[in-house]
Amino acid sequence: MTRMPLTPTVRLKFLSIYMREARLKAGVEPKEVAKLLGRDTTRVTKMERGKEGLTPGDAKMLLDRYAVHTEEQKAEIVELARTRSQRGRWLGHRATVPMEQRPYYDFEVDSNRIRHYGMEMVPGLLQTERYMRSALERHFRIDAASVEDIVATRLERQEVLFRRVPVTAVFVISESCLRRVFGGNAIMHEQALHLEELSRRRNVRIHVLPFEGRVSGGTPFSFTMLRIPAPAESAADLEMVYVENLHDADYLDGKQEVNDYADLWGSLTADALGVEQSRRFILGIAQDFA
């Protein structure tokens, strides 16, 4: 058995996947599930989408109805249902995280691979503290108290790159991320050197997509692809894509959607500079800001 997910959001997501798969395999209709649980079908749909949980007792009852006879599998699923409340998790400095982004922060913590395509700004996981503050204060005009909370949360997120078993993180960033000035030359010089230093870590790869180059895989929006290990070795890992827009965020985990973004990612990495070339390119830009 692999480790159980750490965060409530991810535990609920895997619980929903396993319960839905077991129901479909057993040929049980949602209406029957709703009757067994004493809920309406809308709440069953929410449960199977990871928006609502189950008690361990209800999970065991449904698994018996679905004729899941493997005791190890049943125990793993019931354990996922023992999801702790998220009460208190989004207080303090985390309270500034928008509601639509909070699930992403949990998915990020439990990921073992992150692939991010970024435009215009250095990705949050790679930002220096001075770069963060400058962008928030001068360009987004966030009030001072909120800036402190956002910076604390972002620095906390960056721990996934440095923990004992760090996430494998691959970035394709447009040259615009390196040249869009936030805070002046000194901050940009420091930020570029920080990127070069991070790119030397075994778990981090940074590819630059230069202005003068192929753009066959170009796209006008940023996105992140996550892989989250399954709680059981016999189950498939969760592959998902996170895309932000002006008013909302999308979490895509359909097979076709993930495959489409995987193809797009392949095109982007093919168009971008290699790791060593990117490192030299970044150092050249650092020199421009020196």
MOCOR-V483333 format. One record per residue. OMEGA is omega in degrees with one decimal (999 if undefined). NEAR is the number of other ideal C-beta (glycine too) atoms within 12 Angstrom. D_LAST is the distance of its C-alpha to the last C-alpha in whole Angstrom. Layout:
omega:OMEGA near:NEAR d_last:D_LAST
omega:OMEGA near:NEAR d_last:D_LAST
This chain:
omega:173.7 near:17 d_last:51
omega:-178.8 near:20 d_last:47
omega:173.6 near:19 d_last:46
omega:176.5 near:27 d_last:47
omega:-176.4 near:36 d_last:44
omega:-169.3 near:26 d_last:42
omega:-179.9 near:29 d_last:42
omega:-178.4 near:33 d_last:45
omega:-176.8 near:37 d_last:43
omega:176.4 near:39 d_last:43
omega:178.5 near:39 d_last:47
omega:-179.1 near:36 d_last:48
omega:179.2 near:39 d_last:47
omega:176.3 near:41 d_last:48
omega:-178.8 near:42 d_last:51
omega:179.9 near:32 d_last:52
omega:-176.7 near:32 d_last:51
omega:-179.8 near:40 d_last:54
omega:178.9 near:43 d_last:56
omega:179.2 near:28 d_last:56
omega:179.9 near:22 d_last:56
omega:179.0 near:32 d_last:59
omega:-179.4 near:32 d_last:61
omega:179.5 near:16 d_last:60
omega:179.9 near:16 d_last:62
omega:-179.6 near:20 d_last:65
omega:-179.2 near:13 d_last:65
omega:-179.1 near:27 d_last:66
omega:178.7 near:15 d_last:65
omega:-179.6 near:26 d_last:63
omega:179.1 near:16 d_last:66
omega:178.0 near:18 d_last:67
omega:179.5 near:35 d_last:64
omega:179.9 near:23 d_last:64
omega:-180.0 near:17 d_last:68
omega:-177.6 near:26 d_last:67
omega:-174.9 near:30 d_last:65
omega:178.8 near:12 d_last:66
omega:172.9 near:23 d_last:63
omega:-175.0 near:16 d_last:63
omega:178.0 near:18 d_last:61
omega:-179.8 near:17 d_last:58
omega:175.0 near:21 d_last:58
omega:177.1 near:30 d_last:58
omega:178.0 near:21 d_last:56
omega:179.3 near:23 d_last:53
omega:-177.6 near:35 d_last:54
omega:174.1 near:32 d_last:53
omega:178.7 near:23 d_last:50
omega:-179.3 near:34 d_last:49
omega:-177.0 near:20 d_last:49
omega:-175.0 near:25 d_last:52
omega:176.4 near:30 d_last:53
omega:170.8 near:37 d_last:56
omega:176.2 near:20 d_last:58
omega:179.1 near:21 d_last:59
omega:178.5 near:15 d_last:63
omega:178.4 near:28 d_last:62
omega:179.7 near:37 d_last:60
omega:179.2 near:27 d_last:63
omega:179.7 near:22 d_last:65
omega:179.3 near:37 d_last:63
omega:174.3 near:36 d_last:63
omega:178.9 near:20 d_last:66
omega:179.4 near:24 d_last:67
omega:177.9 near:28 d_last:65
omega:172.7 near:16 d_last:67
omega:-170.9 near:27 d_last:64
omega:-179.5 near:12 d_last:66
omega:-174.5 near:17 d_last:63
omega:179.3 near:13 d_last:63
omega:179.2 near:17 d_last:59
omega:-179.9 near:29 d_last:58
omega:-179.1 near:27 d_last:60
omega:179.2 near:22 d_last:58
omega:-178.9 near:33 d_last:55
omega:178.3 near:42 d_last:55
omega:178.1 near:30 d_last:57
omega:176.3 near:26 d_last:54
omega:-179.9 near:39 d_last:52
omega:178.0 near:33 d_last:54
omega:-176.9 near:25 d_last:54
omega:178.4 near:34 d_last:50
omega:176.9 near:18 d_last:49
omega:176.0 near:13 d_last:49
omega:-179.1 near:21 d_last:45
omega:179.0 near:9 d_last:47
omega:-176.0 near:11 d_last:44
omega:-175.8 near:23 d_last:41
omega:173.1 near:24 d_last:39
omega:179.4 near:13 d_last:40
omega:-176.2 near:14 d_last:37
omega:-179.9 near:21 d_last:34
omega:-178.7 near:23 d_last:35
omega:-179.3 near:19 d_last:37
omega:179.7 near:26 d_last:34
omega:179.2 near:28 d_last:34
omega:-176.5 near:20 d_last:36
omega:-175.5 near:16 d_last:39
omega:-179.5 near:18 d_last:38
omega:-174.3 near:29 d_last:35
omega:176.6 near:25 d_last:37
omega:-179.8 near:34 d_last:39
omega:-179.1 near:35 d_last:36
omega:177.3 near:37 d_last:34
omega:178.0 near:34 d_last:37
omega:-178.6 near:42 d_last:37
omega:-179.3 near:42 d_last:34
omega:-175.4 near:29 d_last:35
omega:-179.3 near:37 d_last:38
omega:169.5 near:41 d_last:36
omega:173.6 near:29 d_last:35
omega:176.6 near:29 d_last:33
omega:174.2 near:41 d_last:31
omega:-172.9 near:38 d_last:30
omega:171.9 near:42 d_last:27
omega:-175.6 near:38 d_last:26
omega:177.9 near:37 d_last:24
omega:171.1 near:29 d_last:23
omega:179.6 near:21 d_last:20
omega:172.7 near:30 d_last:19
omega:179.4 near:43 d_last:18
omega:-175.4 near:37 d_last:22
omega:-178.9 near:36 d_last:23
omega:-175.3 near:38 d_last:23
omega:-174.0 near:38 d_last:20
omega:169.7 near:36 d_last:18
omega:-179.0 near:30 d_last:16
omega:-179.7 near:24 d_last:18
omega:177.0 near:26 d_last:16
omega:178.5 near:38 d_last:15
omega:-175.6 near:37 d_last:19
omega:-179.5 near:28 d_last:20
omega:-179.0 near:30 d_last:18
omega:-176.8 near:32 d_last:19
omega:-174.8 near:31 d_last:23
omega:-170.8 near:23 d_last:23
omega:-174.6 near:18 d_last:21
omega:179.6 near:20 d_last:22
omega:174.5 near:16 d_last:25
omega:175.7 near:12 d_last:26
omega:-179.8 near:20 d_last:28
omega:-170.8 near:13 d_last:30
omega:-177.8 near:13 d_last:28
omega:-179.9 near:15 d_last:31
omega:177.9 near:21 d_last:31
omega:-179.3 near:26 d_last:27
omega:-179.4 near:22 d_last:28
omega:-178.8 near:24 d_last:30
omega:179.2 near:31 d_last:28
omega:179.3 near:29 d_last:25
omega:179.8 near:24 d_last:28
omega:-178.4 near:30 d_last:29
omega:177.0 near:33 d_last:26
omega:176.7 near:24 d_last:25
omega:177.9 near:24 d_last:29
omega:-175.9 near:33 d_last:29
omega:-179.5 near:32 d_last:26
omega:179.7 near:19 d_last:28
omega:179.8 near:33 d_last:30
omega:-170.4 near:36 d_last:27
omega:-178.2 near:19 d_last:28
omega:-174.4 near:19 d_last:32
omega:171.9 near:9 d_last:34
omega:-173.0 near:19 d_last:35
omega:174.9 near:21 d_last:31
omega:170.2 near:35 d_last:31
omega:-173.9 near:23 d_last:30
omega:179.6 near:38 d_last:28
omega:-177.3 near:36 d_last:27
omega:165.6 near:44 d_last:24
omega:-176.8 near:42 d_last:24
omega:175.9 near:43 d_last:21
omega:175.3 near:37 d_last:21
omega:179.1 near:30 d_last:17
omega:176.9 near:22 d_last:18
omega:-176.9 near:40 d_last:17
omega:-173.5 near:42 d_last:13
omega:177.2 near:27 d_last:13
omega:-170.0 near:24 d_last:15
omega:172.4 near:26 d_last:13
omega:173.5 near:33 d_last:15
omega:177.6 near:27 d_last:14
omega:-173.1 near:17 d_last:11
omega:-176.8 near:19 d_last:7
omega:-179.9 near:19 d_last:7
omega:179.5 near:29 d_last:10
omega:176.4 near:33 d_last:9
omega:178.9 near:28 d_last:6
omega:-179.0 near:27 d_last:9
omega:179.7 near:39 d_last:11
omega:178.4 near:41 d_last:10
omega:177.6 near:28 d_last:10
omega:177.5 near:32 d_last:14
omega:-179.9 near:38 d_last:15
omega:179.8 near:29 d_last:15
omega:178.8 near:20 d_last:16
omega:-176.6 near:33 d_last:19
omega:178.0 near:33 d_last:20
omega:175.0 near:19 d_last:21
omega:-176.6 near:25 d_last:24
omega:-175.0 near:15 d_last:27
omega:-176.6 near:25 d_last:28
omega:173.5 near:33 d_last:25
omega:-179.8 near:32 d_last:24
omega:177.0 near:45 d_last:21
omega:178.5 near:37 d_last:22
omega:174.2 near:42 d_last:20
omega:-173.0 near:36 d_last:22
omega:177.2 near:28 d_last:20
omega:-179.1 near:19 d_last:21
omega:-178.9 near:11 d_last:23
omega:179.1 near:23 d_last:25
omega:176.7 near:16 d_last:28
omega:-178.9 near:20 d_last:29
omega:179.0 near:16 d_last:33
omega:-176.6 near:25 d_last:32
omega:178.7 near:22 d_last:30
omega:-175.2 near:23 d_last:31
omega:-178.7 near:15 d_last:30
omega:176.7 near:21 d_last:30
omega:175.4 near:32 d_last:28
omega:179.5 near:36 d_last:31
omega:176.0 near:38 d_last:31
omega:-176.7 near:40 d_last:34
omega:170.1 near:40 d_last:35
omega:-176.7 near:28 d_last:38
omega:-177.6 near:40 d_last:40
omega:177.5 near:28 d_last:42
omega:178.8 near:31 d_last:46
omega:-179.1 near:36 d_last:48
omega:-178.0 near:25 d_last:50
omega:-177.8 near:14 d_last:50
omega:-176.4 near:15 d_last:52
omega:179.8 near:25 d_last:51
omega:173.8 near:20 d_last:48
omega:178.0 near:26 d_last:44
omega:174.9 near:37 d_last:43
omega:-179.4 near:34 d_last:41
omega:-179.8 near:39 d_last:39
omega:178.3 near:36 d_last:37
omega:-179.0 near:36 d_last:35
omega:177.6 near:30 d_last:34
omega:168.2 near:22 d_last:33
omega:-172.1 near:14 d_last:34
omega:-173.1 near:9 d_last:34
omega:-171.4 near:9 d_last:37
omega:176.0 near:13 d_last:38
omega:179.7 near:26 d_last:37
omega:175.1 near:22 d_last:39
omega:-172.8 near:34 d_last:40
omega:177.3 near:25 d_last:41
omega:173.9 near:32 d_last:43
omega:-175.9 near:16 d_last:46
omega:-178.7 near:15 d_last:46
omega:179.5 near:13 d_last:46
omega:179.5 near:21 d_last:43
omega:179.2 near:27 d_last:41
omega:179.3 near:17 d_last:42
omega:179.2 near:20 d_last:40
omega:175.9 near:33 d_last:37
omega:176.5 near:23 d_last:37
omega:178.3 near:19 d_last:38
omega:178.3 near:28 d_last:35
omega:178.0 near:30 d_last:32
omega:178.2 near:20 d_last:34
omega:-179.4 near:21 d_last:33
omega:-179.3 near:35 d_last:29
omega:177.0 near:30 d_last:29
omega:-179.2 near:20 d_last:30
omega:-174.3 near:27 d_last:28
omega:175.3 near:34 d_last:25
omega:174.4 near:31 d_last:23
omega:-175.8 near:21 d_last:24
omega:-178.9 near:26 d_last:22
omega:177.1 near:17 d_last:21
omega:-179.8 near:19 d_last:20
omega:179.2 near:36 d_last:18
omega:178.6 near:27 d_last:16
omega:179.2 near:20 d_last:15
omega:-179.7 near:34 d_last:14
omega:178.0 near:39 d_last:12
omega:176.6 near:26 d_last:10
omega:179.1 near:23 d_last:10
omega:175.6 near:32 d_last:9
omega:179.6 near:26 d_last:6
omega:177.6 near:17 d_last:5
omega:-178.5 near:17 d_last:6
omega:-176.7 near:25 d_last:4
omega:999 near:14 d_last:0
